[in-house]
Amino acid sequence: MNFSIKELTEGIKSGDKRILGKAITLVESKKPEHRIQAEELLKAILPFTGNSIRIGITGTPGAGKSTFIENFGRLAVSKGKKVAVLAIDPSSSLNKGSILGDKTRMEELAKEQNAFIRPSPSSGFLGGVANTTFETMLICEAAGYDFILIETVGVGQSEVLVSDITDVFLFLKIIGGGDELQAIKRGIMEMVDVIFINKVDEENLTKAKNTKIELMRALHFMPSKEKDWKVPVLLGSALNNKGLDDVFGEIQAFISLKIKNNSFTKTREIQARKRFDYWVQEYILQKTKQEKNIENAYELHKKNASELKSNPSSEAKIFVEKLFKK
């Protein structure tokens, strides 16, 4: 890196987008020397984090996530908010390559002085987010962004993991043929805080209203995620800027309720503990590969598992027991 930790920290705090991008690249790097620098940087900026609203936005491919984020982001900017977008692109499972095209699909938002868009590859990390999305979010918070919008990969039920790093979980739905609820996973419905039925116009308005009724009926049988919160199902068109003000209002209302219920800070503490658990596992695995005798045992048991000489979970257990005996 051409910047010191102090220079990066000051650049982030001043809102320098170039340095912001450099800092995120550092945090995303898997090189051991970069990980050390990244930890120092995160420690330095931590006192300046925690003041944003973190919003996870999910939906099936074709639901209009990018269009929604662009126009919702512009709406938030018009209301005096600074908006950061973390657009997670699916990575190839073969070469870990990523299209990273979201920035080109949000050209108008990218022009806004108070907006920052960062496409990041998921690198095969499950849950529809990148493995450093949480840390990237902290950097954007330290830079003074009020809204952090995380566009997730539309990968299915595992995508609910995005709720583990956000304050609000927004689900985008479009009207399709057949059973409207058939393609909606129960896991997503249990985690959702706001639902927006997108691409609604005069021609499909009746069908959209019927979809809304079905969704509300389904939500009635779901356990309540937040006390006194009834998940709103909103209609609109992100392309035509219809219904976005309603979404903005519901998000604000939801955050206010969480603060009133004393669950806002508590939820973030739980999320931070989960990040701790994730990094414990990550660092143990890294350490395993750094010591030759342990790495040899690791490769042996992995080979036994891959060849199904025994159950993979059994091989993993034997290896971990050996690891901690050492």
N, C-alpha and C positions, 0 to 999 in steps of 0.2 A: 504494500500500500504506500502511496506517495504522501499520505496524510498521517499525522500523529493522532493519537486518541483524543488529545485536547482539541486539535483542529477539527476533527470529525464532530466532537461534541458541540463545539461552538457553532459550527456550520449547521448542524441539525437544529439547534436552538434558534438560530437566526432564520431558519426556513429556506436555506440555500438548497434548491432542488438537485443541483449537481452533486453536492456533498451528500445529500440524502440518498441519492442513488448509489453512490460509492459505499456508504455505510451499509445499505441493504445487501449489496454484492458481497461485502465482507462477512456479514452474518450468514448468508446463504452458502458461503464457501465451505467445503469439507476438508480443506487442507489443515493439518494440525496447528501450524503456526498462525493461520487465520482464525481458527477457533479460539486460540488464546487471546488474540486481539479483540475478537468479537465479544468475549466474556468481559474484558476490560471496558469496552465501549458500553455494553448493556448495563454494567454496574454504574458507569458514569452518568448515564441518561435516566436511570430509574427514578430519581427524585422528581423528574419532570414529566412522568407518565401518569396515566390513569384518569385523564380529564376528558376523554372522548366518549362517544356512543359507538359501540362496536356492533355492526349489523352484518349478519350472514345472510346472503341472498342465494336461494337455491331454486331449482326447477328443472324440469326435463329439457333436453335439447329442443330448441325451437320455441321455448316459452317466452323468449324476448328478454333474457337477462341483461345483455349488454345495452340494449336500447333503453330498458328500464333504468339501469344504473346511470347511463349518460344523462337522461332527462331528469331523473330524480336528483342526481348530483348537481346539475345546473340549477334546479329549484332550490336546493339547500344553499348553494352559493349565493343565489339572489336574496336569500333570507339572512345573509351575513355570516354564513358558516364556511369554514375551510373543510374541504372534502378530500380524503385520500381513498383511492380505489386500489385494492389488491386483487388483481384478476388472475386466478389460478388456471393455468392451461394444462390440459392432459398431456402427459409425457408418453413417448413411445416406450413400450415395455421391452423393446429390443435394444434401442440405442440411447434411450432416455432423452431423445430430442423432443423439442416442443415447438408448436407453431408460434406462440406468443403474439397473436394477432389482435388482442383486445384493444390495444392502444390505437391501432388504425381504425377500429370500429367505434371509437369514442372521440373522434376528431374535435368535435365542438367542445366537449368537456375538457379535453387536453389543452385547449387554448385559454382556458380560464386561469387567471393568476392564482386564485385560491383553490386550485384543484391539482392533485398529483395522482398520476396513474402508474402503477407498477405491475407489469405482467410477470408472473413467476411460474416456472415449471413445477408440476407436482412431483416430478421425478419418481413416479410410481408409489408415492406415499398415499395410503388409503385414507378415506374420509373426505375426499374432495378438496383437501387443502394441501399446501406444501408443508414440509416438516418444520420450516422456520417461519411460518405465517404468524405465529404468536409473537415471536421476537421482532419481526418486521413491523407488526402492528405497534409495538412499544416505541420503535424508532419514529414512526409517523405521529404518535401521540406527543413525543418529546418535541417534535417539530411544530406542535400547536394545531394539529388537525382536529376539528370538532367531531366529524363523522368519519369513521373508517368503514368503508363498504367492501365486503369480501365476496367476490363472485366465485362460487365454487364450481368444480367440475360436475357436470350432470351425470353421476355414475350410479345412482340408485340408493339403496338403503344405507350403505356404509357412509353416505354423505351426511348423515345426522351428526357425525363427529364434529362438524363445524359449530354445533351448538356449544361445544366445550370451550370455545375461545371467544364467543360473542355474547352481547347483552340482549340482542333481539334476533330472532330467527324468522326470516321472511320467506314465504313460499309462493312462487309464481306459478299459476295454473293457466292453461289455455283450454278452450272448449274443443273436445274431440268427439269422434263418433263412438257409439256403444256406451257401455257402462262408464260413467264419468269417474267413478271411484276405483275402478278396477286396477288402474295403473299406479295408484297412490299407495305407497308403503305405509303400514301402520306406524313404523318407527318415526317417519317424518311427521305424521299427523300428531303424534304424541309430543313432539318437540317444538312444533310450530307456534309462533306468537302472533303473527299476522299473515293473512292469506290475501293475495291480490290476483283476481282473475283478469288476465291481460288480453289484449286484442279484441275488446268488446266494441261493437258498432251497432248501428240501428238494425242491421240485417240479422244479427245473432243475439240481440238483446234478450229476447224471450228465453232462448236456450241458456244464456248466461245466468239469468235469474233462476232457472231450474237447477243449474249446476250449483249455484250458491246455496239453494235450499238443501240439496243433497249433502254438500260439504258441512253445512251447519248441523244437519241431522247426524252426520258421522262424528262431528266434534262433540256432540252432546254425550256420546258414549265413551269419550276419552277422559282419562283422569286429568284433573286441573293441574296445570304446570305452575301457575302463579295464583295465589289466593286473590279472589275477587276479580279475576281477569277472564272475560269471555272473549275468545279469539274472534276478532272481526274478519268477515269475508267481504272484501271490497271489489267493486267492478270498475273497469277503466281501460284506457289505452295509453300505454307509455309513449307510443309513437306520436299520438296526438295530444299528449300532456293532459289527459283526462284521468282524474282520480288520484293523481300523485300528491296533491295537497292533503287528501284524506289519509293517505299512507303516512305522510309526514306527521300529521296530527296524531294518528294512532300510535306511532312510534314514541312520540313525546309523552303521550298519556301513559303508555306502558312503562317507560322509564320512571316517570313520576310515581307510579304505583309501586314499582319495585323499591324505590327509595323510601316511600311511606311504609312499606312492609318490612323494611330493614333487610331485604333480600338481595339488593344490588351489590353491596360490598361482600356479603356472605357468598354469593354465587361466584364472584371473581376470586375469592380465596380458594374455593373448591377447584376452580379452573387452574389456578396457579399450582395447586398440589398435584393435579393431573399432569401438568407440564413437568413438574419435578420427577414424577414416576417415569414419564417418557424419557427424560434425559438420563436418569439413572440407568435404564435399560440400554440406551444408546451408548453411553460412556463405558459400561461394562463390556459391551460387544466390541467397541473400539480397542479397549485395553486387552481383550482376549486375543485380538489379531496382532498386537504389538509384541507379545512375548512368544518366542518360537516354540517352546515346549507346549505351551497352552494352545497355541494356534494349531499345532500338529494334532492334538487331541480333538480340537474343535472340528478340523477338516475330516478326521477319521469318523467321528460320530455323525457328521453331516452326510458323509458318503454312505454310511450304513443306513441312514434314514432315507436318502434319495434312492438307494437300491432296494429299499423296503426289506432289509435284512431283519429289521425289527420296527416296531411302531415309532414314528418320528417323535412323538411326545416322550416315549421311553428313552430314546437316545438323548434327547435334550435334557431330561432329568438326570441321567447318568453323567453327562458332561458337566452340568451345573454343580452336582455333588462333588465331582473331581476338582472343579474350579475352586470351590470354597474350602476344600480340604487343604489345597495348596496355600 
